[in-house]
Amino acid sequence: MTMTIIEKIRELEEVPSYSKHEQFVHGVINAIDDRIISKGEALPSINTLIKELGFARETIMKGYRELISRGIVESKNRLGYFIASDDTDQSLKVALLMYLIDSFQEQFYRNFRNELGPNVHIDVFFHHGNITVFETILNMIKGKYGVYVVSPIPHPKTKQLLEMIPRNKFIMFDRYEPLKGEFNYITQEFQQSTYRILAELAEPIRRYDEMIFFHVPGSLDPVEIVKSFKKFTKDFQITNSILSEYEPGSVEKGKVYFTLNNAEIWMILKDCEAKQLQPGKDVGILSHNDEVVKEIIGGGITTYSADFCLLGKAVGQAVLKKEKIQEIIPTVLIRRKSL
């Protein structure tokens, strides 16, 4: 029993950002969460831990004091330290690290929240695709939660930063970034799905003179979508342009406009109305990520999207079940009047 708890503490040596104090505290918590030790059972003595781990006496004592203050451990005079509660609190605390909040991410959160129920505490953090903010948040929340649900940033530093989260407490969601070894994820897929959707729309796209895609280099837009657009237009010989942004008033008859930015859709529709151009006839419009307003506005906007309600439910279930999961949420085309 003693060696098993010590092994759980030693496991966290692989998390380079943990101090020895954090390694000790969360190693004991992990041993409880993994049912290696339960309420009423004795923990190793301070002398045993010093001998087996090589930690300073003050480090061990400080760790036990923190566990006592949390109500997880109790000290019995002359008998040693014992587990006072199986409820480590961490199992009820979830850190959710997202890009930002918009209408479709709100769909995700609402379903995620509902799936977890009222007894699970969620703290939400936003990194806005900024790697410095991402690193600051991860350093701030490390070791404080039972589950970390993270939407990663495509950046060379991301892998190193995510390594500080124990794999049994980590779920990647929304976007996928490769990591070494096994880890849980429920994500979208952008490259193959975008190409498949564009190929399915090739016939209506060909009715127009040119397809224009709005993309700002270095933005939060998935680069896989850009790659698929280029491959599609080449393979299907579609006249095309990639512009950094839509300029108000520039809408033209005979063009298909493809944008990931909702504000650009609204501007295009406004200009269509001003110039008496009919979406789906005079101009085509394709949008990424579906939401209720796109069913109505402009007679209906054609979109392709993952189901963010399904994504929220699936991630919530993964948090509760604590089982291995590696899932790609399907991306579907929703044809409406605009294309």
C-alpha positions as CSV (number, residue, x, y, z in Angstrom):
1,M,0.0,0.0,0.0
2,T,2.8,2.4,1.0
3,M,4.8,1.9,-2.1
4,T,1.7,2.3,-4.3
5,I,1.0,5.8,-2.8
6,I,4.6,6.7,-3.3
7,E,4.4,5.6,-6.9
8,K,1.4,7.9,-7.4
9,I,3.5,10.7,-6.0
10,R,6.5,9.8,-8.2
11,E,4.3,9.7,-11.3
12,L,4.1,13.5,-11.1
13,E,7.8,13.9,-11.5
14,E,6.9,13.9,-15.2
15,V,5.1,17.2,-14.8
16,P,8.0,19.6,-14.8
17,S,6.1,22.6,-13.6
18,Y,5.1,20.9,-10.3
19,S,7.1,21.7,-7.2
20,K,7.8,18.9,-4.8
21,H,5.0,20.2,-2.5
22,E,2.5,20.1,-5.4
23,Q,3.8,16.7,-6.5
24,F,3.2,15.3,-3.0
25,V,-0.3,16.9,-2.4
26,H,-1.7,15.9,-5.8
27,G,0.0,12.4,-5.7
28,V,-2.0,11.7,-2.5
29,I,-5.2,13.1,-4.1
30,N,-4.6,11.0,-7.2
31,A,-4.2,7.9,-5.0
32,I,-7.6,8.6,-3.4
33,D,-9.3,9.3,-6.7
34,D,-7.9,6.1,-8.1
35,R,-9.1,4.2,-5.0
36,I,-5.7,3.1,-4.0
37,I,-6.4,4.3,-0.5
38,S,-9.8,5.2,1.1
39,K,-11.4,6.9,4.1
40,G,-10.0,5.7,7.4
41,E,-6.8,4.2,6.1
42,A,-3.4,5.3,7.2
43,L,-0.9,7.2,5.1
44,P,2.8,6.7,5.1
45,S,4.7,8.3,8.0
46,I,6.9,11.4,7.5
47,N,10.1,9.4,8.0
48,T,9.0,6.7,5.4
49,L,8.2,9.4,2.9
50,I,11.5,11.2,3.4
51,K,13.3,7.9,2.9
52,E,11.4,6.8,-0.2
53,L,11.0,10.1,-1.9
54,G,14.0,12.0,-0.8
55,F,11.9,15.1,0.0
56,A,12.7,17.5,2.8
57,R,10.8,17.0,6.1
58,E,9.3,20.5,5.8
59,T,8.0,19.7,2.3
60,I,6.2,16.6,3.6
61,M,4.8,18.4,6.6
62,K,3.7,21.3,4.5
63,G,1.9,18.9,2.2
64,Y,0.1,17.1,5.0
65,R,-0.9,20.5,6.5
66,E,-2.5,21.5,3.2
67,L,-4.3,18.2,2.9
68,I,-5.6,18.6,6.5
69,S,-6.8,22.2,5.8
70,R,-8.8,20.8,2.8
71,G,-10.4,18.2,5.1
72,I,-8.9,15.3,3.0
73,V,-6.4,14.1,5.7
74,E,-6.6,14.1,9.5
75,S,-3.8,13.8,12.1
76,K,-4.4,11.4,15.0
77,N,-2.1,12.0,18.0
78,R,0.8,9.5,18.1
79,L,-0.9,7.4,15.4
80,G,0.0,9.3,12.3
81,Y,-2.0,10.6,9.3
82,F,-5.2,9.1,8.0
83,I,-7.6,9.7,5.1
84,A,-10.5,11.8,6.5
85,S,-12.6,12.0,3.3
86,D,-12.8,10.3,0.0
87,D,-14.2,13.5,-1.5
88,T,-11.1,15.2,-2.7
89,D,-13.2,18.1,-4.0
90,Q,-11.2,17.9,-7.2
91,S,-13.6,15.4,-8.7
92,L,-16.3,18.2,-8.5
93,K,-14.2,21.0,-10.0
94,V,-13.7,21.4,-13.7
95,A,-11.5,23.9,-15.5
96,L,-12.8,24.8,-19.0
97,L,-10.3,26.6,-21.1
98,M,-11.9,28.0,-24.3
99,Y,-10.9,30.3,-27.2
100,L,-13.7,32.9,-26.6
101,I,-17.5,33.0,-26.2
102,D,-19.6,33.4,-29.3
103,S,-23.0,32.0,-30.3
104,F,-21.9,28.5,-31.2
105,Q,-19.5,28.2,-28.3
106,E,-22.4,29.3,-26.1
107,Q,-24.3,26.3,-27.5
108,F,-21.4,24.1,-26.5
109,Y,-21.2,25.5,-23.0
110,R,-25.0,25.4,-22.3
111,N,-25.1,21.7,-23.2
112,F,-21.8,20.9,-21.4
113,R,-23.2,22.7,-18.2
114,N,-26.5,20.8,-18.4
115,E,-24.8,17.4,-18.9
116,L,-22.7,17.9,-15.8
117,G,-25.6,18.9,-13.6
118,P,-25.7,21.3,-10.7
119,N,-23.3,19.5,-8.4
120,V,-20.2,20.0,-10.6
121,H,-18.4,23.3,-10.3
122,I,-17.1,24.8,-13.5
123,D,-14.6,27.6,-13.9
124,V,-14.4,29.0,-17.4
125,F,-11.2,30.7,-18.8
126,F,-10.6,32.3,-22.2
127,H,-7.2,32.3,-24.0
128,H,-8.4,34.1,-27.2
129,G,-5.8,32.2,-29.2
130,N,-2.9,34.0,-27.4
131,I,-0.2,31.6,-26.3
132,T,1.0,33.9,-23.5
133,V,-2.5,34.1,-22.0
134,F,-2.8,30.3,-22.5
135,E,0.4,29.7,-20.6
136,T,-0.5,32.1,-17.8
137,I,-3.9,30.4,-17.3
138,L,-2.4,26.9,-17.3
139,N,0.2,27.9,-14.7
140,M,-2.5,29.5,-12.6
141,I,-4.9,26.6,-12.5
142,K,-2.5,23.6,-12.4
143,G,-3.2,21.2,-9.7
144,K,-6.4,22.9,-8.6
145,Y,-9.0,20.9,-10.6
146,G,-10.1,17.3,-11.0
147,V,-10.6,17.7,-14.8
148,Y,-9.1,20.1,-17.3
149,V,-11.1,20.5,-20.5
150,V,-8.9,22.5,-23.0
151,S,-9.3,23.8,-26.5
152,P,-5.7,24.0,-27.6
153,I,-3.9,26.6,-29.7
154,P,-1.9,25.5,-32.8
155,H,1.5,26.7,-31.6
156,P,4.9,25.1,-31.1
157,K,4.7,25.7,-27.3
158,T,1.3,24.1,-26.9
159,K,2.5,20.5,-26.5
160,Q,5.0,21.4,-23.7
161,L,2.3,23.4,-21.8
162,L,-0.3,20.6,-22.0
163,E,2.2,18.1,-20.6
164,M,1.8,19.8,-17.2
165,I,-1.7,18.3,-17.0
166,P,-1.9,14.7,-15.8
167,R,-3.4,12.7,-18.6
168,N,-6.1,11.1,-16.4
169,K,-7.4,14.6,-15.7
170,F,-7.2,16.0,-19.3
171,I,-9.7,16.2,-22.1
172,M,-8.9,18.1,-25.3
173,F,-11.9,19.5,-27.1
174,D,-12.9,21.5,-30.2
175,R,-9.6,21.7,-32.0
176,Y,-7.1,18.8,-32.1
177,E,-3.4,19.2,-31.5
178,P,-1.2,16.1,-31.5
179,L,0.5,15.0,-28.3
180,K,2.8,12.1,-27.4
181,G,1.1,9.0,-26.0
182,E,-2.6,8.4,-25.3
183,F,-4.9,11.2,-24.3
184,N,-8.6,11.9,-24.3
185,Y,-10.1,14.1,-27.0
186,I,-13.5,15.1,-28.5
187,T,-12.8,17.5,-31.4
188,Q,-13.7,18.8,-34.8
189,E,-11.9,17.9,-38.0
190,F,-11.4,20.7,-40.5
191,Q,-9.3,19.6,-43.5
192,Q,-11.0,16.5,-44.9
193,S,-14.5,17.7,-44.0
194,T,-14.0,21.1,-45.6
195,Y,-12.8,19.5,-48.9
196,R,-15.7,17.0,-48.8
197,I,-18.3,19.8,-48.3
198,L,-16.8,22.0,-51.0
199,A,-16.7,19.1,-53.4
200,E,-20.4,18.4,-52.6
201,L,-21.2,22.1,-53.4
202,A,-19.1,22.1,-56.6
203,E,-22.1,22.2,-59.0
204,P,-23.8,25.2,-57.4
205,I,-20.5,27.0,-57.0
206,R,-19.8,26.6,-60.7
207,R,-22.9,28.6,-61.5
208,Y,-21.0,31.7,-60.4
209,D,-18.0,33.4,-62.0
210,E,-15.7,33.4,-59.0
211,M,-15.4,32.1,-55.4
212,I,-14.0,34.5,-52.9
213,F,-12.7,33.3,-49.5
214,F,-12.1,35.8,-46.7
215,H,-9.2,34.8,-44.4
216,V,-6.8,36.9,-42.4
217,P,-3.3,35.2,-42.2
218,G,-2.3,34.5,-38.6
219,S,-5.9,34.7,-37.4
220,L,-7.8,32.1,-35.3
221,D,-9.2,30.6,-38.4
222,P,-8.2,26.9,-38.8
223,V,-5.4,26.7,-41.3
224,E,-6.7,23.4,-42.5
225,I,-9.7,25.2,-44.0
226,V,-7.4,27.4,-46.1
227,K,-5.5,24.3,-47.4
228,S,-8.7,22.6,-48.3
229,F,-10.1,25.7,-50.1
230,K,-6.9,25.9,-52.2
231,K,-7.0,22.2,-53.0
232,F,-10.7,22.2,-53.9
233,T,-10.4,25.3,-56.3
234,K,-7.4,23.7,-58.0
235,D,-8.9,20.2,-58.3
236,F,-12.2,21.5,-59.6
237,Q,-10.7,24.4,-61.6
238,I,-12.7,27.1,-59.8
239,T,-11.7,30.7,-60.4
240,N,-11.0,32.1,-56.9
241,S,-9.5,34.7,-54.7
242,I,-8.4,34.8,-51.0
243,L,-8.9,38.2,-49.5
244,S,-8.1,39.3,-46.0
245,E,-11.5,41.0,-45.4
246,Y,-14.7,42.0,-47.0
247,E,-14.9,45.7,-47.8
248,P,-18.4,47.2,-47.3
249,G,-20.1,48.0,-50.6
250,S,-18.0,45.6,-52.6
251,V,-20.5,42.8,-53.2
252,E,-20.8,41.8,-56.9
253,K,-23.2,39.8,-58.9
254,G,-21.8,36.4,-60.0
255,K,-19.6,35.9,-56.9
256,V,-19.7,33.2,-54.2
257,Y,-18.6,34.5,-50.9
258,F,-17.2,32.1,-48.3
259,T,-16.4,33.5,-44.8
260,L,-15.9,32.2,-41.3
261,N,-16.7,35.7,-39.9
262,N,-20.3,36.4,-39.0
263,A,-19.9,40.2,-39.2
264,E,-18.9,39.8,-42.9
265,I,-22.0,37.8,-43.6
266,W,-24.2,40.5,-42.2
267,M,-22.3,43.2,-44.3
268,I,-22.7,41.1,-47.5
269,L,-26.4,40.7,-46.9
270,K,-26.8,44.4,-46.1
271,D,-25.0,45.3,-49.4
272,C,-27.1,42.7,-51.3
273,E,-30.2,44.4,-50.1
274,A,-28.9,47.9,-51.0
275,K,-27.9,46.7,-54.5
276,Q,-31.0,44.5,-55.0
277,L,-29.0,41.4,-55.4
278,Q,-30.7,38.1,-54.4
279,P,-28.6,35.6,-52.3
280,G,-28.7,32.2,-53.9
281,K,-29.4,33.7,-57.4
282,D,-27.2,36.7,-58.0
283,V,-24.6,35.9,-55.4
284,G,-23.8,32.8,-53.3
285,I,-22.9,32.8,-49.6
286,L,-21.3,30.0,-47.6
287,S,-20.6,30.2,-43.9
288,H,-18.8,28.0,-41.4
289,N,-20.4,27.1,-38.0
290,D,-24.2,27.0,-37.9
291,E,-26.5,28.9,-35.6
292,V,-30.2,29.7,-35.3
293,V,-30.0,33.1,-36.9
294,K,-28.5,31.7,-40.1
295,E,-31.7,29.7,-40.6
296,I,-33.6,32.9,-41.0
297,I,-31.5,35.8,-42.1
298,G,-31.2,36.4,-45.9
299,G,-33.8,33.6,-46.5
300,G,-31.3,31.1,-45.0
301,I,-27.5,30.8,-45.1
302,T,-25.9,27.6,-46.3
303,T,-23.5,26.4,-43.7
304,Y,-21.3,23.5,-42.7
305,S,-20.6,22.8,-39.1
306,A,-20.0,20.5,-36.3
307,D,-22.9,20.1,-33.9
308,F,-21.9,22.2,-30.9
309,C,-24.8,20.9,-28.8
310,L,-23.6,17.3,-29.4
311,L,-20.0,18.4,-28.7
312,G,-21.0,19.9,-25.3
313,K,-23.0,16.8,-24.3
314,A,-20.2,14.4,-25.4
315,V,-17.5,16.3,-23.4
316,G,-19.8,16.5,-20.4
317,Q,-20.3,12.7,-20.5
318,A,-16.6,12.2,-20.8
319,V,-16.0,14.3,-17.7
320,L,-18.5,12.2,-15.7
321,K,-17.6,8.8,-17.0
322,K,-13.9,9.2,-16.7
323,E,-13.4,6.6,-19.5
324,K,-11.0,6.6,-22.4
325,I,-12.5,8.6,-25.4
326,Q,-11.1,9.6,-28.7
327,E,-13.9,11.0,-30.9
328,I,-14.3,13.3,-33.9
329,I,-17.6,15.1,-34.0
330,P,-19.1,14.9,-37.5
331,T,-19.2,17.9,-39.7
332,V,-22.4,18.3,-41.8
333,L,-23.5,20.5,-44.6
334,I,-26.8,22.4,-44.1
335,R,-28.1,23.6,-47.5
336,R,-30.2,26.7,-47.5
337,K,-31.2,29.4,-50.0
338,S,-27.9,31.3,-50.1
339,L,-26.1,28.5,-52.1
